Amino acid sequence: MIVIQCPLLISVRSNIFRRWVSKLVRKFFPLLILLALLGAVVWAVSMGTLPRADFVFNNGAEIKTMDPAQATGSPEGRVINALFEGLLRSLPAGEPDELGRIPMKPVARGMADRFTVHADGTVYRFHIREDARWTNGDPVTATDFAWSWMRFLHPETASEYNYQLFYVRGAEKFNAVQLAVGDKVEVELADRETPELFPRGTIRRGILRELILPLPTEGTAETDVADDVAAISGKAIFIVEFQTESGNTSAKETIAYAVSADGSLAGIDELKQTYTGDFPLADIQPCKHVLYDFNEVGIQVLSPQDLEVTLNSATAFFPELVAFYPLHPVHRGCVEQYGARRFTKAEHIVTNGPFRLKERRIRDRIRLIKNEQYWNAAEVELDSIDVMSIQSETTSLNMYLTGQLDWDTTPPNAMLPILKKRDDFVSTPFLASYFYRINTAKPPLNHPLVRRALNLAIDKRSIVDNVVKGGQTPADSFVPPGMNGYQGYQGSGQNVKRARELLAEAGYPNGKGLPQIEILYNTADSHRDIAEVIQQDWKKNLGINVVLRNLEWGSYLDSLQTGDYMVARSGWIGDYPDPNTFLDMFVTDGPNNQTSWGNVKYDNNIKMAKREADPAARMQLFVEAETILMEEQAIMPIYFYVSKNMVQPNIQGFYANLQDIHPLHLIKIRREGSATHDAISEDTN
Amino acid sequence: MQLLVFLLKRLGWMLITVWVVFTLSFFLMRAIPGGPLNGERVLSESVRAQLEQRYNLDDPLFVQYTTHLWNTICFDFGPSYKLQDFTVNEVLAQGFPVSAALGILGMTFALLLGMTAGVVSAVCRTSIYDFSFMLLATLGIAIPSFVLASMAIVLFVFYFQFFPAAGWGELKQIVLPAMCLGAPFAGYIARLTRTGMLEILSNDYIRTAYAKGLSTRTVILRHALRGSILPVVSYLGPACAGILTGSLVLEKIFAIPGMGSHFIEAALQRDFTLGMGALLTYTVLLYVMNTLVDLSYSIIDPRVVLE
């Protein structure tokens, strides 16, 4: 600072000394700048260097979080499956199918070493292996799972995947705060030390005696259910009776509570006025939550090693869900000590999977190292993994081609025709559909015949062969083929003649009188190319004028959700290999429906399928539902995706499969000269 | 005293600028369609309500504005909406040094190359050096950095295999992006230096210096260079801005986890808090750089008066 100040002072008052200083400064200023630059360069260069890990792969997008309960998406899944482990694990098992895909089965090679199914498939008992350990040395117990699942279901956690556990008895009731008078409830008192959830405040368990709601719906048993939003925002009064034990005598205590985020009870005065019961409401106490008693939810700890889960009804794919990453456990002590955000820091996080977190650089890489405490550590070969998050697909491919990556998950679509000729390109059909949503609220698209005509006029074969060119298959149904026991809807393919007939039947012969149709897609060359083909097909075959509208991703999602579109490009990747993960979407007013379409029979079938224990009958319900969806044509399937992976030839233990899941702990690197061996047999027995 | 007044004035203006930028971008961000809670998978009603409460998105807009403004004044940009494990401050703390390192290297490269080329061109005027340097400089200015980066990758990564394709963490990974980042500025600087130098060389005092029998090298380096870099120094302010925006593109091409990557992703993903944090950092940075350039200008040329 001094150096800079002097010459300026000079310019005001001139004296010899200062002029001399000024001269000196001027003389050395360039040198100083040079030195500063040099210093900066040295500093820049010395920025933490990190040698390459054993195995490096591009995970695509930067993950949103490492917290299993908060995560969604496949990049998150890859990391969480490496760091954590659920009761079961989806592992390749059995013989490859005709496309070389090895089926993934949820097997007891996770935290549980065995599980049994009772009572016609409604009760699951999991036995947790004795040698299961957290990275801090604590044993993994059934209590850890019960607590983690409670956290997962807790409304304040706001887990996007929480519906995955709604098959468990009472879970939805707990999550959605669907309370009725007489229910056992747990009250979290307003005495949390931090505003953060977990650790929770004091929990008191009692029975809900009375419920005062803002709307005049009380009185009848059916409607006497608290709306979750009302409960959250502090618009309801709960009168709860507690059994207090003091010595040998037990007494009853009744307290009125109102849920309040900040301890103020401003919102409930009006409610008090409307109350006509006889319980004195003079001192209503604020509390954090009134929830359905979690002890009543069908997740019971039988012993430190045994967990019993009771379902609402037999759910065939429940093991798949148990193996799915959102249900992986977290360490209670760690979460409670550091809180929701900070517990995932490398220096804090406690995990139980095959790898542990070493370092995380945002939008660069996640360094994982082998977890020596892992029960199956002997079979984990990789010592370190770099999970890169490289956004640009081209950059990622460049890095793969120059050996910087061992596995590239995002080869660019434009390169597929060239890449698919290479041996290291691993690609198979997987559980994902590319389709167009139709906004059935917008005329003329509210007419089912118009929608069917539009679908029949598209040459999907040509889209697959001439536009996407990656080995995808044209789709006439929504659910991708390949799921065990599901024979989906069979469509007819392109049929221009029939399409014209249908359009005429709908009152638009040769497209006359039909307003212009707009296709919405998110900005990407691949989507535009497909939209252009469809534009041509509709113009040529049906005489319909079509305009294209592209929007950047965030705006595109907004248009979809607000229904501000006519026809919109969409995609869906299945969470588990069951038709439910696709068909569940289009129930009336389902959050992911977005087409304004609804059908009572369809809804009914999906609901019944959730309860149906017989697999064949269940699949029949789905086939019927899909037939309705396709005949009403709320969506137009275009093609089924293929998985795209570039895997270096020296990598083993990478299996093509229907879900495109590749467990990192199975991956081995073939060193020069070592004999090849079949890793499947030893990993899945 | 004069300096102090100058700095205080600048600080005052900076605060006003930051506030205006904050206010404008706060409301612009919320005016565009889409929000941080929109995703391909639509949230259920209750999850959305909980998340809105967690991030105070359920408050009235003006309350959100004042809360956010107050937190920003306290240097707390809040949690990132899309990088849930981090606060915005943590993301910026990781991203800023990376971009700074890239920018400094790019700038150093631009200065060294540009000034050398400029001086040589001016001294050997109308020679083959002059011609080829100025051609290169024009090319450097004309070719956009992403085209340059693609050419550099083809040449130095695939053909000659000198450098890795992308990434961050090793010295050799920085070289290509820094060069691509600096190239257009090197071009400008070369031209500015050449023009400045030619002008100075025609001055009487240079003739005097030669007449005293000084060697060409001494005349150029000691007497001419100082005067001729003034245009370069005044160009450094805009150049800093250019380096910052230029690195947005290059960080993506070379997979560099700097501020640019965070800024672009924040905008695309509607990560309001992170976007705001990055934007304000850029604003302050530009302001500080411009102030420093003004200061150094007055040091190099005593005729300049700060105000």
Chai-1 contact restraints between the chains, C-beta under 6 A:
chainA,res_idxA,chainB,res_idxB,connection_type,confidence,min_distance_angstrom,max_distance_angstrom,comment,restraint_id
A,I4,B,L295,contact,1.0,0.0,6.0,A-B,restraint_1
A,Q5,B,L3,contact,1.0,0.0,6.0,A-B,restraint_2
A,P7,B,I299,contact,1.0,0.0,6.0,A-B,restraint_3
A,L8,B,Q2,contact,1.0,0.0,6.0,A-B,restraint_4
A,L8,B,L3,contact,1.0,0.0,6.0,A-B,restraint_5
A,V12,B,Q2,contact,1.0,0.0,6.0,A-B,restraint_6
A,F29,B,I299,contact,1.0,0.0,6.0,A-B,restraint_7
A,L37,B,T108,contact,1.0,0.0,6.0,A-B,restraint_8
A,A40,B,I104,contact,1.0,0.0,6.0,A-B,restraint_9
A,V41,B,T108,contact,1.0,0.0,6.0,A-B,restraint_10
A,A44,B,A101,contact,1.0,0.0,6.0,A-B,restraint_11
A,A44,B,I104,contact,1.0,0.0,6.0,A-B,restraint_12
A,A44,B,L105,contact,1.0,0.0,6.0,A-B,restraint_13
A,V45,B,L171,contact,1.0,0.0,6.0,A-B,restraint_14
A,M47,B,A101,contact,1.0,0.0,6.0,A-B,restraint_15
A,T49,B,G169,contact,1.0,0.0,6.0,A-B,restraint_16
A,T49,B,E170,contact,1.0,0.0,6.0,A-B,restraint_17
A,L50,B,G169,contact,1.0,0.0,6.0,A-B,restraint_18
A,K64,B,Q84,contact,1.0,0.0,6.0,A-B,restraint_19
A,T65,B,Q84,contact,1.0,0.0,6.0,A-B,restraint_20
A,T65,B,D85,contact,1.0,0.0,6.0,A-B,restraint_21
A,Q70,B,Q84,contact,1.0,0.0,6.0,A-B,restraint_22
A,P155,B,Q50,contact,1.0,0.0,6.0,A-B,restraint_23
A,A158,B,V47,contact,1.0,0.0,6.0,A-B,restraint_24
A,A158,B,Q50,contact,1.0,0.0,6.0,A-B,restraint_25
A,A158,B,L51,contact,1.0,0.0,6.0,A-B,restraint_26
A,E160,B,V47,contact,1.0,0.0,6.0,A-B,restraint_27
A,D228,B,S46,contact,1.0,0.0,6.0,A-B,restraint_28
A,V229,B,A49,contact,1.0,0.0,6.0,A-B,restraint_29
A,R341,B,D85,contact,1.0,0.0,6.0,A-B,restraint_30
A,T344,B,D85,contact,1.0,0.0,6.0,A-B,restraint_31
A,R361,B,P257,contact,1.0,0.0,6.0,A-B,restraint_32
A,I362,B,V91,contact,1.0,0.0,6.0,A-B,restraint_33
A,I362,B,Q94,contact,1.0,0.0,6.0,A-B,restraint_34
A,R363,B,P257,contact,1.0,0.0,6.0,A-B,restraint_35
A,R363,B,S261,contact,1.0,0.0,6.0,A-B,restraint_36
A,D364,B,W168,contact,1.0,0.0,6.0,A-B,restraint_37
A,D364,B,P257,contact,1.0,0.0,6.0,A-B,restraint_38
A,I390,B,A255,contact,1.0,0.0,6.0,A-B,restraint_39
A,S392,B,K252,contact,1.0,0.0,6.0,A-B,restraint_40
A,T395,B,A166,contact,1.0,0.0,6.0,A-B,restraint_41
A,T395,B,A255,contact,1.0,0.0,6.0,A-B,restraint_42
A,N398,B,A165,contact,1.0,0.0,6.0,A-B,restraint_43
A,M399,B,A165,contact,1.0,0.0,6.0,A-B,restraint_44
A,M399,B,A166,contact,1.0,0.0,6.0,A-B,restraint_45
A,T402,B,A165,contact,1.0,0.0,6.0,A-B,restraint_46
A,Q404,B,P164,contact,1.0,0.0,6.0,A-B,restraint_47
A,G554,B,G34,contact,1.0,0.0,6.0,A-B,restraint_48
A,G554,B,R270,contact,1.0,0.0,6.0,A-B,restraint_49
A,S555,B,P33,contact,1.0,0.0,6.0,A-B,restraint_50
A,S555,B,G34,contact,1.0,0.0,6.0,A-B,restraint_51
A,L557,B,G34,contact,1.0,0.0,6.0,A-B,restraint_52
A,L557,B,N38,contact,1.0,0.0,6.0,A-B,restraint_53
A,D558,B,P33,contact,1.0,0.0,6.0,A-B,restraint_54
A,D558,B,G34,contact,1.0,0.0,6.0,A-B,restraint_55
A,D558,B,N38,contact,1.0,0.0,6.0,A-B,restraint_56
A,P591,B,V42,contact,1.0,0.0,6.0,A-B,restraint_57
A,P591,B,S44,contact,1.0,0.0,6.0,A-B,restraint_58
A,N592,B,V42,contact,1.0,0.0,6.0,A-B,restraint_59
